[in-house]
């Protein structure tokens, strides 16, 4: 399961009037620890923001999944509730899960959550959808394999081929 961290970065940004103004912007990123989150947000910020900046806040979030669409820059946090039966006590337990969805407005966010849960057999409810202040979301993308290394599947195939030839 992915762990999503909310990070706030303070930096100078040029306004519409051409003057520099100090702003704090929020970002969401997938990381394995607070240290990894700090390293990743520093790397991303250094690449995307010119000038000095400081990371002012890093916090673990309760977001379970991010649903990204390329047609919008607005992110909505959606609470989805459903009931399940506890295996030990056999009592009904209410489960809340939080998703982040990219949409143009609240109605579209609701429709996209509905589409995402289309195949869910358990009845669910969407009690809240709130707009967030996240500027950008950065999922973890595994690095490509360096040119001097091969995937293990290719090495195993080569070994099998060599054994057959002998």
N, C-alpha and C positions, 0 to 999 in steps of 0.2 A: 504494500500500500504506500502510496506517495505521501510525503509530508510537505505541506505547503507553508511557507514562511512569508509574513508580511514585513516588508522593509520600507523604512522612510528615509529619504535622502534630501538633505538641505543643500541648495546650490543657488547661484545667481542665474536668472533667466531674463532674456530681453522681452519686454512687454510690447503691446501694440503701439505704444507711443515712442518706442525706441530706447527707453530707459531700462537700466538693469534693476531688477527687483529680486530680493531673496525669497525663494519659495521652498516649500517642503512638499515633495511628491511621494506617493505611495506606489510600491511595486509588489508583485506577488511572484515568488519563485519556489520551485521544487528543489529541495536539498536534503541531505542525509543528516545534517546536524546544524547547530547554530554557527559553528566555525565554517562549515561549507557554505552556508547561506551568506555569511559575511564576505567570504572570498568571492563568491559568485556575484553578489551585488556590487562589490568594488570593481570587479572585472567588467561587468556590464555598464556600470556608470562611467568608468574611465573611457570606455569605447564610445558611449552615446552622448555624454555631456562634456562640453568643453569648459575648462576652468576648474577652479577648486570646488570640492564638494565634501560633505561629511555624512556618514551613515549615522542617523540619530536614533533609530529604533529597529529592532528585529524581534519578531514574536511569532511563535508557532500558531497556526490557525486551525480551526476545526473543519476546514474545507476538505471534503472527501474526493471530489472530482471536479475537473474543469472541462467545460464544453465550449470549444472555440469555434466561432464563425468569422470569416474574413470580412464580412460586410459592415462591421461596427467596431467602435473603439470603447463602447460603454459596457461595463461589467456589472452584473447583477448577482447578488448572493441570494440563493433560494433555499428555503427550509422545506424539506420534504419529510412528511411523517407517515409511518405505516405501522401496523401491528403485527407482532409475531408471537409465537408460543414459546415460552421458556422450556427447554428440554428437561430441566430438573424438577421444577415446581409445577409445570404444566399450566401456568397462569399466562394470561395475555399480557404482553409487554409492548409498550409504545416505543418505537425507535425513531429518532430524528437524525436525518443526515443532511449535510449542507453541500450545495453545489454552486459553482460559479459559472455563469453562462453569459456569453457575449450577445448583446441584442441592441436594437435601436431604441426600444421602449419597454415598459413593464409587460404590456400585452404580448409582445413578441417573445419576451423571456419566458412567460408562462406557456406559450405555445411550444417553444423549443423544449422546455422541461417535459411537457405532455408527450411530445414526439419521442424524447429520450426514454421515457418510461412506458412506451406503447406496449411492449411485450411483457410487462410485469404482471404476474398473476394475482398478486396480493393487492387489495385496494389501498390507495394512498391518498394523501391530501397535501396540498401546497399552501400552508398557512401564512407564509410571508415571502415577499420578494422585495429586496431593498437594493437601491443603487449604491455601488461602492465608489471609492475615489481612486481605485487602482488605475495608474497610467498605462501600465504594461504588465503582461503575465509572461514569465519565462519558465517553461517546463524544462526538465532535465533532458538533455539530448546526449546520448552516449557518444564519446569521441570515435571517430573513424579509426580503423585499424592502421597502425603505422605501416609504411611501405616495406619495411624490412621484416614484417611478421605476416603470417597467414592465419586464417580462421582454422580452428582445430578440425573442422569437418573436412577441409581440403587436405590437411596433413594425413588424416585417417584414410582418405580415398587413395592418396599417393602411396601410402604404406601397403594397402591392400593390393594395388596394382603391381608394386614391386614384388610382393610375395607370390603373386600369380605368375609373373614372368620368370621367377627362379625355378 
